[in-house]
Amino acid sequence: MDRVSSASNIFPTGRDDITGQFGLIWQVLKEPLIVPVLKLLVVVCLGMSIMLFIERVYMGIVIVFVKLFGKKPNKMYKWEPMKDDIEVGNSAYPMVLVQIPMYNEKEVYQLSIGAACGLSWPSDRIIIQILDDSTDPAIKSLVELECQRWASKGINIKYEIRDNRKGYKAGALKEGMKHSYVKQCDYVAIFDADFQPEPNYLWRTIPFLVHNPEIALVQARWKFVNSDECLMTRMQEMSLDYHFTVEQEVGSATYAFFGFNGTAGVWRISAVNEAGGWKDRTTVEDMDLAVRASLKGWKFVYVGDLKVKNELPSTFKAYRYQQHRWSCGPANLFKKMAIEIVKNKKVSLWKKCYVIYSFFFVRKIVAHIVTFVFYCVVLPSTVLVPEVSVPKWGAVYIPSIVTLLNAVGTPRSLHLMVFWILFENVMSLHRTKATFIGLLEIGRVNEWVVTEKLGDALKGKLPAKATKKPRMRIGERLHWLELCAGAYLFFCGCYDFAFGKNRYYIFLFLQSIAFFIAGFGYIGTFVPNS
């Protein structure tokens, strides 16, 4: 008797009635239902894998040409340094508004306000606007005092609050634009509460807008100050570096379009108004505005060598919430705007195809779904159903090439590639769930949880060599979705080791361990409560 027939008889010959009944049900459903459904899922997943593979290869080829033969932004567009005009004085410089939306940012408010107030620009041609939605009165008082401190130094800084949090960040930015003093401003720079622009930031970005009336947005790159804090932040750095090094560069160089990152960018205020201003219909108000502005014919410029320091979420809880928002929002926006994009007559057919297919469908939907469904559900399931197989090119070659192409953005972390694969597969569980929530507009579709920032909190709370995790309630530590996924993968790994022929068990055991580590909460930085 061969191994396959032995495996097929494992359930009916169980010792107790429950196992026997389960085995009987399995045999009854296997041929007419499970095998056809699994075969269909394999075909669909292979199709999505090919789509993702072609997208990554295309991006790789384009970025090589851009790096070797493409012009830098300051050569592609007119860029000249701002110069003094003796006759008109500082009025030769455009009026710039700097917005910093905040919500209970106790750990970082001083850093961001200090960096914004330190921006080099004629003092009578810049307004710093702090949009404080904090619900903690103590934090509100601290932020207001910080604003008063800078105001006493001659900085034109405005502290603005509102009596509700309607629309969250989008609502705060929208309200901020309604103040009378904003009418005199030409451009608005936006920074999240943990971002610290260099003093020359405006000198590098504003000339693009001044000399090129067709440009609506100038986006800078993020520089992660805490990427070496823990393994989880290193994994995030690898993913985001690909986004900035490849996706943003390619979008800017080819179609003058990319998703606004919500921070570290400067907008032409007239373009924001023409596009309809800030909308809170999704949790990605930044991407929403970018797509609407692009459909009006505006162009975007990405300046990759201009970096703004910021902080990566270093706790697993904060990262999960962030990834839910970043995955749910784009899917929901795609659902709301797909028809509008198709019907638009101001942009070319190729640009519409790029936005719908490449920007939205492949990167924001297919990439999340195929990662989890194929590698964490379908592939392990073929171990239990040997009648269904996955070709080696789909199970090994394509994911290997895609992984290598993703890793080019962070050469210093190539040795961590295996950890990155396992971590991304774990996070794909939440991204896939969030994607379906966004597409179906159910449950937590409009949930907005501000990403927790630690700033210098850890330096004051933890000794340099402290590595022990503080005590937590068992309910706070356990993540049941990860534990269930880990248990399933571990079971499939054991079955494959005992009866299978595909030798998937090495991957299945490693991936199950990754899910268990996340499920038990041993990932990221642990911050004491006091």
ZAMARGU-4260 file (C-alpha; in steps of 0.2 Angstrom, whole numbers, plus 5000, padded with zeros to 4 digits):
<rodrens>
0) 5000/5000/5000 | 5007/5017/4995 | 5008/5032/5006 | 4994/5041/4998 | 4981/5027/5000
5) 4987/5026/5018 | 4984/5044/5021 | 4967/5043/5013 | 4962/5030/5026 | 4968/5039/5041
10) 4951/5046/5046 | 4939/5031/5044 | 4950/5020/5054 | 4950/5032/5069 | 4948/5025/5086
15) 4933/5035/5092 | 4916/5038/5084 | 4920/5057/5082 | 4935/5054/5072 | 4926/5041/5062
20) 4912/5052/5058 | 4923/5066/5053 | 4933/5055/5041 | 4917/5048/5033 | 4911/5066/5030
25) 4928/5071/5023 | 4927/5056/5011 | 4909/5060/5006 | 4913/5079/5002 | 4931/5077/4996
30) 4928/5071/4978 | 4912/5081/4973 | 4916/5097/4983 | 4933/5100/4991 | 4944/5094/4976
35) 4935/5105/4963 | 4934/5120/4974 | 4953/5118/4978 | 4957/5116/4960 | 4948/5132/4956
40) 4957/5141/4970 | 4974/5135/4964 | 4970/5142/4946 | 4964/5159/4953 | 4979/5160/4964
45) 4991/5156/4950 | 4982/5169/4940 | 4985/5182/4953 | 5003/5177/4956 | 5006/5179/4937
50) 4998/5197/4938 | 5009/5201/4953 | 5024/5194/4945 | 5022/5204/4929 | 5019/5220/4939
55) 5035/5217/4949 | 5045/5213/4934 | 5038/5228/4925 | 5042/5239/4939 | 5060/5232/4941
60) 5063/5235/4922 | 5057/5253/4923 | 5066/5258/4939 | 5082/5251/4931 | 5079/5263/4915
65) 5075/5277/4927 | 5091/5275/4937 | 5102/5273/4922 | 5094/5285/4909 | 5081/5295/4917
70) 5082/5313/4922 | 5081/5318/4940 | 5066/5328/4945 | 5075/5345/4945 | 5081/5341/4927
75) 5064/5334/4921 | 5055/5350/4928 | 5061/5368/4929 | 5069/5370/4946 | 5078/5386/4951
80) 5082/5391/4969 | 5072/5405/4976 | 5080/5422/4975 | 5078/5438/4984 | 5070/5453/4975
85) 5076/5470/4982 | 5061/5479/4975 | 5047/5469/4982 | 5057/5461/4997 | 5050/5445/5005
90) 5033/5447/4995 | 5043/5438/4981 | 5042/5422/4991 | 5025/5413/4991 | 5015/5411/5007
95) 5017/5394/5014 | 5005/5385/5027 | 5013/5371/5037 | 4999/5359/5044 | 5003/5347/5058
100) 4988/5336/5063 | 4989/5329/5081 | 4979/5317/5092 | 4986/5314/5110 | 5004/5315/5104
105) 5012/5316/5121 | 5028/5308/5116 | 5032/5317/5099 | 5023/5334/5099 | 5039/5344/5104
110) 5049/5335/5090 | 5037/5339/5076 | 5033/5357/5082 | 5051/5361/5084 | 5055/5354/5067
115) 5041/5364/5059 | 5046/5380/5068 | 5064/5377/5062 | 5060/5377/5044 | 5070/5390/5034
120) 5059/5402/5025 | 5055/5421/5027 | 5047/5422/5044 | 5033/5433/5037 | 5029/5421/5023
125) 5026/5405/5033 | 5012/5400/5045 | 5013/5385/5056 | 4996/5378/5060 | 4994/5365/5074
130) 4978/5355/5072 | 4976/5347/5089 | 4962/5334/5090 | 4968/5328/5107 | 4955/5321/5119
135) 4967/5321/5134 | 4966/5339/5142 | 4983/5337/5150 | 4991/5334/5133 | 4981/5348/5125
140) 4988/5360/5138 | 5006/5354/5134 | 5004/5356/5115 | 4996/5373/5118 | 5010/5379/5129
145) 5023/5373/5117 | 5015/5383/5103 | 5015/5398/5115 | 5033/5395/5118 | 5037/5396/5100
150) 5026/5411/5097 | 5035/5421/5110 | 5051/5418/5099 | 5042/5427/5085 | 5036/5411/5075
155) 5019/5414/5067 | 5011/5398/5074 | 4993/5395/5076 | 4985/5383/5089 | 4968/5376/5082
160) 4956/5364/5090 | 4938/5359/5087 | 4924/5352/5097 | 4923/5335/5088 | 4934/5323/5079
165) 4922/5321/5064 | 4932/5315/5049 | 4947/5312/5059 | 4963/5318/5051 | 4954/5323/5035
170) 4941/5332/5045 | 4955/5341/5055 | 4964/5346/5039 | 4948/5352/5031 | 4944/5363/5046
175) 4961/5370/5046 | 4959/5376/5028 | 4944/5386/5033 | 4953/5399/5043 | 4954/5416/5036
180) 4973/5418/5037 | 4974/5402/5025 | 4967/5412/5011 | 4983/5422/5008 | 4993/5405/5007
185) 4999/5398/4990 | 5005/5381/4996 | 5002/5369/5011 | 5015/5357/5018 | 5009/5343/5029
190) 5018/5333/5042 | 5012/5320/5054 | 5016/5322/5072 | 5031/5311/5072 | 5039/5319/5056
195) 5054/5330/5057 | 5058/5339/5041 | 5076/5347/5039 | 5077/5366/5039 | 5080/5366/5020
200) 5064/5356/5016 | 5054/5371/5009 | 5069/5377/4999 | 5070/5360/4990 | 5052/5358/4986
205) 5043/5375/4984 | 5053/5379/4968 | 5045/5364/4959 | 5028/5372/4962 | 5033/5390/4958
210) 5041/5386/4941 | 5029/5372/4935 | 5011/5378/4936 | 5005/5360/4931 | 5012/5352/4947
215) 5001/5350/4962 | 5011/5339/4974 | 5029/5337/4978 | 5032/5322/4989 | 5048/5318/4999
220) 5054/5301/5005 | 5053/5295/5023 | 5068/5291/5033 | 5065/5279/5048 | 5074/5284/5064
225) 5070/5268/5073 | 5072/5255/5060 | 5085/5246/5070 | 5074/5246/5086 | 5068/5228/5084
230) 5066/5215/5070 | 5048/5220/5067 | 5054/5238/5062 | 5068/5231/5051 | 5054/5221/5042
235) 5044/5237/5040 | 5059/5246/5033 | 5061/5232/5019 | 5043/5234/5014 | 5042/5253/5014
240) 5059/5255/5006 | 5052/5246/4990 | 5037/5257/4990 | 5048/5273/4990 | 5063/5266/4980
245) 5052/5258/4966 | 5034/5262/4967 | 5035/5280/4970 | 5049/5283/4958 | 5041/5274/4944
250) 5025/5282/4946 | 5033/5299/4946 | 5044/5296/4931 | 5031/5288/4920 | 5014/5295/4923
255) 5017/5309/4935 | 5006/5300/4947 | 5008/5291/4964 | 4999/5290/4980 | 5001/5304/4992
260) 5009/5297/5008 | 4998/5309/5019 | 5014/5318/5026 | 5031/5325/5020 | 5023/5333/5005
265) 5018/5350/4999 | 5002/5354/4989 | 4997/5368/4978 | 4981/5374/4988 | 4972/5379/4972
270) 4974/5360/4966 | 4967/5354/4983 | 4952/5365/4981 | 4950/5361/4962 | 4950/5342/4967
275) 4936/5345/4980 | 4947/5347/4996 | 4949/5334/5009 | 4936/5320/5010 | 4933/5308/5025
280) 4924/5294/5015 | 4938/5282/5018 | 4953/5280/5030 | 4965/5285/5016 | 4961/5303/5014
285) 4978/5306/5006 | 4976/5294/4992 | 4958/5300/4989 | 4964/5317/4986 | 4979/5312/4976
290) 4968/5302/4964 | 4955/5316/4962 | 4968/5329/4959 | 4976/5317/4946 | 4960/5315/4937
295) 4959/5334/4935 | 4975/5333/4925 | 4987/5339/4939 | 5005/5331/4940 | 5015/5325/4955
300) 5034/5325/4958 | 5043/5313/4970 | 5060/5319/4976 | 5068/5303/4982 | 5084/5311/4988
305) 5074/5323/5000 | 5071/5313/5016 | 5061/5317/5031 | 5064/5308/5048 | 5049/5299/5055
310) 5045/5284/5067 | 5040/5267/5062 | 5027/5259/5074 | 5037/5247/5085 | 5023/5238/5094
315) 5013/5224/5086 | 4996/5232/5091 | 5000/5249/5083 | 5007/5240/5067 | 4991/5229/5066
320) 4980/5245/5067 | 4990/5254/5054 | 4990/5240/5042 | 4971/5238/5044 | 4969/5256/5039
325) 4982/5255/5025 | 4974/5240/5017 | 4955/5243/5020 | 4956/5261/5014 | 4963/5258/4997
330) 4951/5244/4993 | 4936/5254/4999 | 4942/5269/4988 | 4944/5258/4973 | 4926/5253/4975
335) 4920/5271/4976 | 4931/5278/4962 | 4933/5264/4949 | 4919/5270/4938 | 4923/5288/4940
340) 4941/5284/4934 | 4935/5275/4919 | 4923/5289/4914 | 4936/5302/4916 | 4941/5312/4900
345) 4955/5323/4906 | 4968/5309/4907 | 4975/5297/4895 | 4968/5279/4893 | 4986/5273/4898
350) 4986/5283/4914 | 4968/5277/4918 | 4974/5259/4915 | 4989/5262/4926 | 4979/5269/4940
355) 4965/5256/4940 | 4975/5240/4936 | 4993/5243/4942 | 4990/5256/4956 | 4974/5249/4964
360) 4970/5232/4958 | 4987/5223/4958 | 4996/5232/4972 | 4981/5236/4984 | 4970/5221/4982
365) 4978/5206/4973 | 4995/5207/4982 | 4987/5206/4999 | 4974/5192/4994 | 4986/5181/4985
370) 4999/5181/4999 | 4988/5175/5012 | 4975/5164/5002 | 4988/5155/4991 | 5003/5153/5003
375) 4994/5151/5020 | 4978/5142/5014 | 4978/5135/4997 | 4996/5128/4996 | 4994/5120/5014
380) 4977/5113/5009 | 4985/5103/4994 | 4995/5093/5007 | 4978/5086/5013 | 4971/5084/4996
385) 4985/5075/4986 | 4973/5075/4971 | 4976/5094/4969 | 4994/5100/4965 | 5003/5116/4962
390) 5016/5118/4949 | 5033/5121/4955 | 5034/5137/4945 | 5019/5144/4955 | 5024/5137/4972
395) 5043/5141/4971 | 5049/5151/4956 | 5037/5165/4955 | 5037/5169/4974 | 5056/5168/4975
400) 5058/5181/4960 | 5045/5192/4968 | 5053/5192/4985 | 5070/5196/4977 | 5063/5211/4968
405) 5055/5217/4984 | 5071/5216/4993 | 5081/5227/4982 | 5075/5243/4991 | 5085/5238/5007
410) 5101/5229/5002 | 5107/5230/5020 | 5093/5218/5025 | 5095/5205/5012 | 5101/5192/5025
415) 5084/5195/5034 | 5074/5190/5018 | 5068/5173/5026 | 5061/5182/5041 | 5053/5196/5030
420) 5044/5182/5020 | 5037/5174/5036 | 5033/5191/5043 | 5024/5197/5028 | 5014/5181/5027
425) 5008/5184/5045 | 5003/5202/5041 | 4994/5196/5025 | 4981/5188/5036 | 4976/5206/5043
430) 4978/5214/5026 | 4967/5202/5017 | 4954/5203/5030 | 4955/5222/5029 | 4954/5222/5010
435) 4938/5212/5010 | 4931/5224/5023 | 4935/5238/5012 | 4928/5230/4996 | 4912/5225/5005
440) 4910/5240/5016 | 4907/5231/5032 | 4912/5230/5050 | 4928/5241/5053 | 4928/5249/5036
445) 4929/5267/5043 | 4939/5263/5059 | 4953/5275/5062 | 4965/5271/5076 | 4979/5284/5077
450) 4996/5275/5076 | 5005/5275/5092 | 5021/5284/5092 | 5034/5281/5106 | 5047/5295/5102
455) 5059/5295/5116 | 5048/5286/5128 | 5058/5270/5128 | 5074/5279/5131 | 5067/5285/5148
460) 5057/5270/5153 | 5069/5256/5148 | 5087/5253/5153 | 5098/5250/5139 | 5100/5232/5142
465) 5082/5228/5147 | 5074/5215/5136 | 5061/5207/5148 | 5043/5209/5143 | 5032/5217/5156
470) 5018/5207/5163 | 5002/5208/5153 | 4985/5200/5154 | 4984/5184/5144 | 4969/5191/5134
475) 4980/5206/5129 | 4994/5195/5124 | 4985/5182/5113 | 4980/5185/5095 | 4968/5171/5091
480) 4968/5173/5072 | 4987/5171/5071 | 4986/5156/5083 | 4972/5147/5073 | 4982/5150/5057
485) 4998/5144/5065 | 4989/5128/5071 | 4982/5124/5054 | 4999/5126/5046 | 5007/5116/5059
490) 4994/5102/5057 | 4997/5103/5038 | 5016/5102/5041 | 5014/5086/5051 | 5003/5078/5039
495) 5015/5082/5024 | 5030/5076/5034 | 5021/5059/5038 | 5012/5056/5022 | 5016/5069/5009
500) 5027/5070/4994 | 5029/5088/4991 | 5041/5092/5005 | 5031/5108/5010 | 5033/5104/5028
505) 5049/5114/5030 | 5040/5130/5024 | 5024/5125/5034 | 5033/5123/5050 | 5043/5139/5049
510) 5027/5149/5044 | 5017/5141/5058 | 5031/5146/5071 | 5030/5164/5064 | 5011/5164/5067
515) 5013/5157/5084 | 5026/5170/5089 | 5014/5184/5083 | 4999/5175/5091 | 5007/5174/5108
520) 5012/5192/5107 | 5031/5190/5106 | 5034/5202/5092 | 5039/5221/5091 | 5044/5232/5106
525) 5036/5230/5123 | 5032/5246/5132 | 5029/5246/5151 | 5013/5255/5156 | 5022/5265/5169
</rodrens>
